[in-house]
Amino acid sequence: MKQYRAILCAVFLAAAVPFFSAEAFAQPTSQPDRIILSWADDCATTQSVTWRTSTDIDESFAELVEAEDAPTFSKSQQTFTAQREVVESGDMEYHSHSITFTGLKPDTMYCYRVGHQRIWSEWFTFTTASQNENPFTFLYFGDAQSGMDTVYPRLIRKAFLNSPEARFAIFCGDLVDAGSNENQWDQWFRAKGFLAAMYPIMPVPGNHEYSRVRDSEGNERRGLTNLWRPLFTLPENGPDSMEESCYTFVYNGVRFIGIDSTRKDDKLHGEDGIATWLENVLTNNTSRWTIVYFHHPIYSPAVRRDLPEWRRTIKPILDKYHVDLAFQGHDHIYTRTGLHTPHVDVVDLKNADEFDSSSRTVYLTSSSGSKMYRLEHKPYFVKTLENTQLFQTIAIDGNTLTFTAKTLTGDVIDYFVLEKNQSEVILKSHTVHTRINVDHRGASVAAPENTLVAYRTAIEFGADGAECDVYRSADGVVFLSHDPTPRRTMGGGNEKLTEMPFEQIRKFDAGAWKHEQFKGELVPTLDEYLKLLKNTTCHPVIEIKQPGIEADVIEDVRRNNMTDVSTIISFHESTVRAIRRLEPSICVAWLYSEDLRNKGTAEENADRLAEFLIGRSRELDIVVLDLNHGILSPKLIQLLNEAGIHVWTWTVNDASLMERLLDWGVVSITTDKPDMLTEILKRRNKE
């Protein structure tokens, strides 16, 4: 029977509550609790809900109505009788109730409540899926298991507050530490509060949902907790004896496959095994995107952990049918692979150096609770992080899938984009802009640098990038200036601009030093600079001169909705790392220069420089370098390009040098003379 299903979403408590013991909270009452949404059938036309009451409530109901703005909508609701099952859990006995609403309209919001006679829950809402491939976002969580009454709730609530557009959440097992412990399940549900009743939760079990259970003949064996099915109402389309723990569903055209990997020891092979069932699902799969999720990793990131038979059986199937993502848990560490992973028969994974170029599944593990493991570094993990609670958002829009992993405090620790082009899948973990003609501090030969008039002139000269330099004032305003003092360009002294309030900085004349015609030009803010460039073909290139102001710069860029067109550059490695952490969707480049006098020619230094720069790029997690033109050579650019690194260069004001650098393969040139470079580019485009 399928009377119970559940949810596991992230949460947020509606109001402060007085302290009671866990045992008191776990006791059922006549008031419905543990209310959770899920799907047992079509996501566009059905919705399942499960809840619990004491045994005093023999018959329970659900009321449903299409959502309205008026508070009198409940007069037109429909009433449905729920299924009920008695649950015996240790010394506790209660009723589990469930219902699946059918015949719903796709892409429609509904209101519902559950209860009996005068004892009802509050009204909740849910929205059905679309029958088309409409864009949507969902959440992925790794193991909770521990800390559910301390640190886990904050992460769940933060995830949904951060991603209110999320339509549902998937959980990769080990929801609790002991699958038959009512108090732990109560903590799990309380952590999610009303969120589980409004956002469908689609979990799979982990090994900690397994315990000693009694079969129908009263014999004890190790099996999935008897509480799993009363807690959740999930699809029953999995292999025999794995109903609601191994299943598949489709949401807005995306195929999801949840697998109970704990059954790998007794249910992996055979005609009715997991592998055969998985292959059958994928053989008939027509979805553009396919996502699998299970508890035990194909590639374990933890020390002295590996499941070779699980990998040898499942990975070839995922490879054969080009599954896009595999979400996992179990090892309490964040790891991600690239598209290409070691061949399935590789034994020494720790030293694997040959990857299967035909594979295209990205494997991820994550953790959301308090229990953490130690990482064992392996060459196929492109991103790792220990000892951190995380939540992950995945947005799918047509041929583009965007993945973001975030911490509780909002730091983005990983970000990538998968793009599909016919049969090809491209993974982009960095944004790269090709701004061939970047003005240096504005058109600084013709106008005073780092002023709005200089950037207006650069736009007129045909620049497609506008480089500026930024600091932060003593009262927190990010402003434009190359120098740390007002002496050279503002007619001031040697006092530090960063120690002045912006009102004082604004009183300086930023144009008179250049020419009388620019007298009265103001020091602009970063926000003013961004607004000037917005909706033009000349895009921001922001050099951060002052470490520690990265978050303020990002805030200004986000506020102007320019993260997708902006580039941030800096000589400071700490700044580059901070930008990659705070907003990895922004293109970021490390500025570097070196004096080659007494070291030989640029060509003679190419191998040494390439080794150093490639290594540093890997450490900084970047793919763009902005290099002084004096260290460049055709060989260096070739070596960097072969390593996947794009080369920008500065500051080039000679026409013949511009020509050579373009021939060598640089993708951006910063210049004081954007008009000169514009003419060169026009001529080259005609040839």
C-alpha positions in Angstrom: 0.0 0.0 0.0 1.1 3.5 -0.5 -0.4 5.6 2.2 2.5 7.5 3.3 5.1 9.6 1.8 6.9 12.5 3.0 9.0 15.4 2.5 12.2 16.6 3.4 12.7 20.2 2.4 14.4 23.0 4.0 12.8 25.2 6.5 12.0 28.0 8.6 9.8 28.0 11.7 6.8 30.3 11.6 7.1 31.4 15.2 9.2 31.0 18.3 8.1 28.0 20.4 8.6 27.2 24.1 11.1 24.5 24.9 9.9 20.9 25.3 11.8 17.7 25.3 12.3 15.8 22.0 10.1 13.0 23.4 7.2 15.5 23.9 7.5 16.8 20.4 7.5 13.2 18.9 4.2 12.3 20.5 1.3 12.5 18.0 -1.9 14.5 18.8 -5.3 15.0 17.2 -3.7 18.0 15.4 -2.1 17.0 12.0 1.7 17.2 12.0 4.6 16.1 9.8 2.7 17.4 6.8 4.7 16.9 3.7 4.2 17.2 -0.1 5.6 14.8 -2.6 4.6 13.1 -5.8 3.5 9.6 -6.4 2.4 10.2 -10.0 2.4 12.9 -12.7 3.9 16.2 -11.4 1.7 18.3 -13.6 -1.7 16.8 -12.8 -1.4 15.3 -9.3 0.0 16.1 -5.9 0.5 13.9 -2.9 0.4 14.9 0.8 1.1 12.8 3.9 0.5 13.7 7.6 0.3 12.1 11.0 -2.2 12.2 13.9 -2.9 10.2 17.1 -5.0 7.1 16.9 -8.0 9.2 18.2 -8.4 10.3 14.6 -9.8 7.3 12.6 -10.9 9.3 9.5 -9.1 12.2 8.1 -9.7 14.5 5.2 -8.0 17.0 2.8 -9.6 20.0 1.3 -8.5 21.5 -2.0 -9.3 24.7 -3.9 -7.6 26.6 -6.7 -5.8 29.5 -5.1 -7.6 32.9 -4.9 -6.6 36.2 -3.4 -9.8 36.6 -1.5 -9.8 35.2 2.0 -13.3 33.6 1.4 -11.9 31.0 -1.0 -12.5 28.1 1.4 -16.3 28.2 0.7 -15.6 26.6 -2.7 -13.2 23.8 -1.6 -13.5 20.1 -2.5 -13.2 17.6 0.3 -11.4 14.2 -0.1 -11.1 11.3 2.3 -7.6 10.2 3.0 -6.1 6.8 3.3 -5.1 5.7 6.8 -2.7 3.2 8.2 -1.8 2.3 11.8 1.9 2.7 12.5 3.5 0.9 15.4 6.8 2.4 16.3 8.3 1.1 19.5 6.0 2.0 22.4 4.3 4.6 20.2 1.3 4.0 17.9 -0.3 6.6 15.6 -2.1 7.0 12.3 -0.5 7.9 9.0 -2.8 9.6 6.5 -2.1 10.3 2.8 -3.9 11.4 -0.3 -3.0 12.0 -3.9 -5.0 14.8 -5.5 -5.7 14.0 -9.2 -7.0 15.8 -12.2 -5.2 19.0 -11.4 -4.5 21.8 -13.9 -0.8 22.0 -14.9 1.2 25.1 -13.8 -1.5 26.1 -11.4 -1.4 27.2 -7.7 -3.7 25.4 -5.3 -4.6 25.8 -1.6 -5.1 22.8 0.6 -5.5 21.8 4.3 -5.7 18.5 6.1 -7.6 17.5 9.3 -10.8 16.2 10.7 -14.1 17.9 11.6 -13.0 21.0 13.5 -9.4 20.1 13.8 -7.6 21.4 10.7 -4.1 22.5 9.7 -3.7 26.0 8.3 -4.1 26.5 4.6 -1.0 25.7 2.5 -0.2 26.2 -1.2 1.5 24.2 -3.9 1.9 24.8 -7.6 1.7 22.0 -10.2 4.4 21.4 -12.8 4.1 22.4 -16.4 3.4 19.9 -19.2 6.0 21.8 -21.2 9.7 22.3 -20.7 9.3 25.5 -18.8 12.3 26.8 -16.8 12.5 25.8 -13.1 14.8 25.6 -10.1 15.2 22.9 -7.5 17.3 22.2 -4.5 19.7 19.3 -3.7 20.8 18.4 -0.2 23.4 15.9 1.0 23.2 14.0 4.3 21.6 15.6 7.3 21.9 12.7 9.8 23.2 14.7 12.8 22.8 18.2 14.2 19.1 18.2 13.3 18.1 20.0 16.5 21.1 22.4 16.4 22.8 23.4 13.1 20.8 21.6 10.4 17.6 23.7 10.6 19.5 26.9 9.9 20.8 25.5 6.6 17.4 24.2 5.4 15.7 27.5 6.2 18.5 29.5 4.5 18.3 27.4 1.4 14.6 28.2 0.9 15.0 31.8 1.8 17.8 32.1 -0.7 15.9 30.3 -3.4 12.2 31.0 -3.0 11.7 30.2 -6.6 12.7 26.5 -6.0 9.8 24.2 -7.0 11.0 21.1 -4.9 13.9 19.5 -3.2 15.7 16.2 -3.5 17.6 14.5 -0.6 20.3 11.9 -1.1 19.7 9.7 2.0 20.7 9.6 5.6 18.0 12.0 6.5 18.4 10.8 10.1 21.0 8.9 12.0 18.7 6.0 13.1 15.9 5.3 10.8 13.5 3.9 13.4 14.0 6.7 15.9 10.8 8.8 16.1 12.6 11.6 18.0 15.0 12.1 15.1 12.3 12.1 12.5 10.5 14.7 14.6 13.6 16.9 14.6 13.9 16.4 10.8 10.3 17.5 10.2 10.5 20.4 12.7 13.6 21.7 10.9 11.5 22.1 7.8 8.4 23.4 9.4 5.8 24.7 7.0 8.2 24.4 4.1 7.7 20.7 3.8 4.0 21.3 3.4 4.5 23.8 0.5 7.5 22.5 -1.4 7.5 18.8 -2.5 10.2 16.7 -1.0 11.6 13.7 -3.0 14.1 11.7 -0.8 15.8 8.4 -1.3 17.0 6.4 1.7 20.6 6.1 2.9 22.1 3.3 5.0 21.0 5.1 8.2 17.4 4.6 7.2 18.1 0.9 7.5 17.8 -0.9 10.8 16.5 -4.1 12.4 12.9 -4.6 11.2 10.3 -7.4 11.4 9.0 -8.9 8.2 5.4 -10.0 7.6 6.1 -13.3 9.4 7.6 -11.6 12.5 11.2 -12.4 11.7 13.9 -9.8 12.3 16.2 -8.7 9.5 18.1 -5.6 8.4 15.9 -3.6 6.1 14.5 -0.2 5.3 12.8 1.3 8.3 9.1 0.5 8.6 8.6 4.3 9.0 9.8 5.2 5.5 6.5 4.5 3.6 4.2 5.9 6.3 6.3 9.1 6.3 6.4 9.7 2.5 4.2 9.2 -0.5 6.5 8.5 -3.4 6.2 6.7 -6.8 5.9 2.9 -6.8 7.5 2.5 -10.2 10.8 1.0 -9.1 12.0 -2.6 -9.0 10.0 -5.2 -7.1 10.3 -4.8 -3.3 11.7 -1.3 -3.7 8.5 0.7 -4.0 8.9 4.3 -2.9 12.6 3.9 -2.3 13.7 3.5 -5.9 11.6 5.5 -8.4 11.5 7.9 -11.4 9.5 11.0 -12.2 9.5 13.8 -14.8 9.2 17.5 -13.9 8.8 20.0 -16.7 10.4 17.5 -19.1 13.4 16.7 -17.0 13.9 13.0 -16.0 14.7 12.4 -12.3 15.7 8.9 -11.1 16.1 8.3 -7.4 17.8 5.0 -6.4 18.0 3.3 -3.0 21.7 2.4 -3.2 21.8 0.7 0.1 20.2 -2.3 -1.7 23.4 -2.6 -3.7 24.4 -5.7 -1.8 21.2 -7.8 -2.5 19.3 -6.0 -5.3 21.9 -4.6 -7.7 21.9 -7.5 -10.3 19.3 -9.8 -11.8 16.2 -9.4 -13.9 14.4 -7.4 -11.2 17.5 -5.6 -9.9 18.4 -2.0 -9.8 20.8 -2.1 -12.8 18.2 -3.8 -15.1 15.5 -1.4 -14.0 17.7 1.7 -14.4 18.7 0.6 -18.0 15.0 0.1 -18.8 14.1 3.5 -17.6 16.9 5.1 -19.6 16.2 3.1 -22.7 12.8 4.6 -22.9 13.9 8.1 -21.7 13.2 11.0 -24.1 14.0 13.9 -21.8 16.6 16.4 -22.8 18.1 16.4 -19.2 18.5 13.4 -17.0 19.4 13.5 -13.3 20.0 10.6 -11.0 20.4 10.7 -7.3 21.4 8.1 -4.7 23.2 7.8 -1.4 26.5 5.9 -2.1 29.1 7.7 -4.3 30.4 6.3 -7.5 33.7 8.0 -6.6 34.1 8.2 -2.9 35.9 11.4 -1.6 36.4 10.0 1.9 39.5 8.3 3.2 39.6 4.5 2.8 36.1 4.3 1.2 35.4 2.8 -2.1 32.5 0.7 -3.7 34.0 -0.8 -6.8 31.1 -3.2 -7.6 28.6 -0.3 -7.3 30.8 1.8 -9.7 31.5 -1.1 -12.2 27.7 -1.8 -12.4 26.1 1.7 -12.5 28.7 4.0 -14.2 28.6 2.2 -17.6 24.9 2.6 -17.6 25.1 6.3 -16.8 27.8 6.7 -19.5 25.9 4.7 -22.1 22.8 6.9 -21.8 24.6 10.2 -21.2 23.1 11.0 -17.8 23.9 14.6 -17.0 24.2 14.8 -13.2 24.6 12.3 -10.4 23.8 13.7 -6.9 25.2 11.7 -4.0 25.7 11.7 -0.2 27.2 9.3 2.3 30.7 10.8 2.6 29.9 14.2 4.2 32.3 16.2 2.0 31.7 18.5 -1.0 33.2 17.2 -4.2 32.6 17.6 -7.9 34.0 15.9 -11.0 34.2 17.3 -14.5 32.6 15.7 -17.4 35.4 13.2 -17.9 36.1 10.6 -15.1 38.4 7.6 -14.9 37.6 4.5 -16.9 35.4 2.1 -14.9 38.2 -0.5 -14.6 40.7 1.8 -13.0 41.8 0.3 -9.7 44.1 3.0 -8.3 41.7 5.9 -8.3 43.9 8.0 -6.0 46.5 8.2 -8.8 44.3 7.9 -11.8 45.7 9.9 -14.7 43.7 8.8 -17.7 40.1 9.8 -18.0 37.4 8.5 -20.2 36.8 11.2 -22.8 33.4 9.6 -23.8 32.0 10.1 -20.3 29.8 13.1 -19.6 28.2 12.7 -16.2 29.1 15.2 -13.5 29.2 13.5 -10.1 28.7 15.5 -6.9 28.6 14.8 -3.1 27.5 17.2 -0.4 26.6 17.4 3.3 24.0 19.4 5.1 24.3 18.3 8.7 27.0 18.5 11.4 28.8 15.3 10.8 31.9 15.8 8.5 34.5 13.4 7.1 38.2 13.9 6.0 38.8 14.4 2.3 41.1 12.1 0.3 42.3 14.1 -2.7 41.9 12.4 -6.1 42.8 13.9 -9.5 39.3 13.7 -11.0 37.8 16.0 -8.4 37.8 19.5 -9.8 36.2 21.1 -6.7 36.4 20.0 -3.1 35.5 21.4 0.3 35.7 19.9 3.8 33.9 20.8 7.0 31.1 22.9 5.5 27.3 22.7 5.5 26.1 23.3 2.0 22.9 23.6 -0.1 22.8 23.4 -3.9 20.4 25.1 -6.4 20.0 23.9 -9.9 18.2 26.0 -12.5 17.2 24.5 -15.9 16.2 26.6 -18.8 16.0 24.9 -22.2 19.6 23.8 -23.2 21.2 25.4 -20.2 21.6 24.0 -16.7 23.1 26.2 -14.0 24.4 24.8 -10.8 25.4 26.8 -7.6 26.6 25.4 -4.3 26.4 27.9 -1.4 27.3 28.0 2.3 25.0 29.1 5.1 26.6 32.6 5.0 26.0 33.0 1.3 29.4 32.2 -0.1 29.3 30.5 -3.5 31.8 27.7 -3.3 31.1 26.2 -6.7 29.3 27.2 -9.8 29.1 25.7 -13.3 26.9 25.7 -16.4 26.1 22.8 -18.6 25.1 23.7 -22.1 23.7 21.3 -24.7 24.3 21.8 -28.4 22.7 19.0 -30.3 24.5 15.9 -29.0 27.4 17.8 -27.4 27.4 18.9 -23.7 29.7 21.7 -22.6 30.6 22.4 -19.0 31.5 26.0 -18.2 32.7 26.6 -14.7 34.1 30.1 -15.5 32.7 33.0 -17.4 35.1 34.3 -20.0 34.6 37.6 -21.9 36.4 38.5 -25.1 36.8 42.3 -24.8 39.2 42.9 -27.6 39.3 46.7 -27.3 39.5 47.8 -23.6 40.1 51.5 -22.8 42.6 52.1 -20.1 40.9 54.2 -17.3 38.7 55.5 -20.1 40.0 57.1 -23.2 42.8 58.5 -21.0 44.9 60.1 -23.8 41.9 62.3 -24.7 40.2 62.8 -21.3 41.0 62.7 -17.6 41.4 59.1 -16.4 38.7 57.4 -14.3 36.1 60.1 -15.0 32.7 59.8 -16.7 33.8 62.0 -19.6 36.7 59.6 -20.3 34.3 56.7 -20.5 31.8 58.6 -22.7 34.7 59.3 -25.0 35.8 55.7 -25.0 32.3 54.6 -26.0 32.5 57.1 -28.9 35.9 55.7 -29.9 34.4 52.2 -30.2 35.8 50.5 -27.1 34.0 47.3 -26.1 35.4 47.3 -22.6 36.0 50.2 -20.1 38.7 49.6 -17.5 38.4 51.5 -14.2 40.2 51.4 -10.8 38.3 51.4 -7.5 38.8 52.0 -3.8 36.3 52.4 -1.0 35.9 55.6 1.0 35.9 55.7 4.8 32.1 55.7 4.8 31.8 52.7 2.5 31.3 54.2 -1.0 33.2 52.5 -3.8 34.7 55.2 -6.1 37.0 55.5 -9.1 40.7 56.4 -8.8 43.9 54.8 -9.9 46.0 56.4 -7.2 45.5 56.0 -3.4 46.0 59.7 -2.9 44.5 62.8 -4.6 47.9 64.4 -5.4 48.3 63.5 -9.1 44.8 63.7 -10.5 42.7 65.7 -8.1 44.9 68.5 -7.0 45.2 67.3 -3.4 48.0 66.2 -1.1 49.3 62.8 0.1 46.4 62.0 2.4 44.8 58.6 1.7 41.5 58.7 -0.1 40.4 55.5 1.7 40.5 57.4 5.0 38.2 60.2 3.8 34.4 60.2 3.7 33.1 60.3 0.1 31.6 63.8 0.6 35.2 65.1 1.0 36.4 63.1 -2.0 33.6 64.5 -4.1 34.9 68.0 -3.5 38.1 67.3 -5.5 38.4 68.4 -9.1 39.2 65.3 -11.1 39.5 67.0 -14.5 41.4 70.2 -14.2 44.9 68.5 -14.1 44.3 67.2 -17.6 43.0 70.4 -19.3 41.1 73.4 -18.4 38.1 72.2 -20.5 37.6 69.3 -18.0 37.6 71.6 -15.0 34.9 70.6 -12.5 34.8 66.9 -13.5 33.8 64.9 -10.4 35.2 61.8 -8.9 32.6 59.2 -9.9 31.2 56.3 -7.9 31.3 52.8 -9.2 27.5 52.8 -9.3 27.6 55.9 -11.6 30.2 54.3 -13.9 28.1 51.1 -14.1 24.9 53.1 -14.9 26.8 55.0 -17.7 27.9 51.7 -19.3 24.6 49.9 -18.8 22.8 49.1 -22.1 25.8 50.0 -24.2 28.2 47.7 -26.1 31.1 49.0 -23.8 31.2 46.7 -20.8 32.7 47.1 -17.3 36.3 46.0 -16.5 36.9 46.8 -12.9 40.3 46.7 -11.3 40.1 46.4 -7.5 43.1 48.2 -6.0 42.1 47.8 -2.4 41.7 44.2 -1.0 38.8 43.7 1.3 36.2 45.6 -0.7 35.2 42.7 -3.0 31.7 42.3 -1.5 30.9 46.0 -2.0 32.0 45.8 -5.6 29.9 42.7 -6.2 26.9 44.4 -4.6 27.1 47.4 -6.9 27.5 45.1 -10.0 24.5 42.9 -8.9 22.4 46.0 -8.1 22.8 47.1 -11.7 22.2 43.6 -13.1 25.6 43.5 -14.8 27.2 40.3 -13.4 27.0 38.7 -16.8 28.8 41.5 -18.7 31.3 42.6 -16.1 35.0 41.6 -15.7 36.9 42.1 -12.4 40.7 42.2 -12.5 43.3 42.6 -9.7 47.0 42.1 -8.9 45.9 40.9 -5.5 45.5 37.1 -5.3 43.3 37.5 -2.2 40.9 39.6 -4.2 40.8 37.1 -7.1 40.0 34.3 -4.6 37.3 36.4 -2.9 35.6 37.2 -6.2 35.6 33.5 -7.2 34.0 32.7 -3.8 31.5 35.5 -3.7 30.3 35.5 -7.3 31.8 32.9 -9.6 29.5 33.9 -12.4 31.6 37.0 -12.9 34.6 36.9 -15.3 37.7 37.4 -13.2 41.3 37.8 -14.2 44.6 38.0 -12.4 46.9 40.8 -13.3 50.6 39.9 -13.6 53.8 41.6 -14.6 57.5 40.6 -14.4 60.7 42.4 -15.1 62.6 40.3 -17.6 65.8 42.3 -17.6 68.8 40.1 -16.9 66.5 37.0 -17.5 66.6 36.8 -21.3 63.9 37.4 -23.9 60.2 36.8 -23.5 60.6 33.8 -25.9 63.4 32.4 -23.8 61.3 32.7 -20.6 58.1 31.2 -22.2 58.4 27.7 -20.7 59.2 29.0 -17.2 56.5 31.6 -17.3 53.9 29.1 -18.6 54.6 26.6 -15.8 54.3 29.4 -13.2 51.2 31.0 -14.6 49.4 27.8 -15.3 50.1 26.6 -11.8 48.9 29.9 -10.3 45.8 29.9 -12.4 44.9 26.4 -11.1 45.4 27.6 -7.5 43.3 30.7 -8.1 40.6 28.7 -10.0 40.7 31.1 -12.9 41.0 30.8 -16.7 41.8 34.4 -17.6 45.2 36.1 -17.1 45.7 39.8 -17.8 49.5 40.0 -18.5 51.9 42.9 -19.2 52.7 42.8 -22.9 56.4 42.9 -22.1 56.4 39.2 -21.0 54.3 37.9 -23.9 55.6 35.8 -26.8 53.8 33.5 -29.3 55.1 30.5 -27.5 53.8 31.6 -24.1 50.3 32.4 -25.4 50.2 29.0 -27.2 51.2 27.2 -24.0 48.6 29.1 -22.0 45.9 28.5 -24.6 46.6 24.8 -24.7 46.1 24.8 -20.9 42.7 26.4 -21.4 43.8 29.9 -20.3 42.7 33.0 -22.1 45.2 35.9 -22.4 44.4 39.6 -21.9 47.2 42.1 -22.0 48.0 45.8 -21.1 48.8 48.6 -21.7 49.4 48.8 -25.5 49.5 52.1 -27.4 51.6 51.1 -30.4 49.8 50.1 -33.6 52.4 47.6 -34.8 52.5 45.9 -31.4 48.7 45.7 -31.4 48.8 43.9 -34.7 51.4 41.4 -33.4 49.5 40.6 -30.3 46.3 40.0 -32.2 48.2 37.6 -34.5 49.6 35.8 -31.5 46.2 35.1 -30.1 45.4 37.5 -27.2 41.7 38.0 -26.7 41.8 41.5 -25.1 44.1 44.5 -25.4 43.9 47.3 -22.9 44.9 50.6 -24.4 45.0 54.4 -23.8 44.0 54.7 -27.5 40.9 52.7 -28.1 40.2 54.7 -31.3 43.5 53.4 -32.8 42.7 49.8 -31.9 39.1 50.3 -33.3 40.6 51.3 -36.8 43.0 48.3 -36.7 40.1 45.9 -35.9 37.9 47.4 -38.6 40.6 46.9 -41.2 41.4 43.3 -40.1 37.7 42.4 -40.2 37.5 43.5 -43.8 40.6 41.4 -44.8 
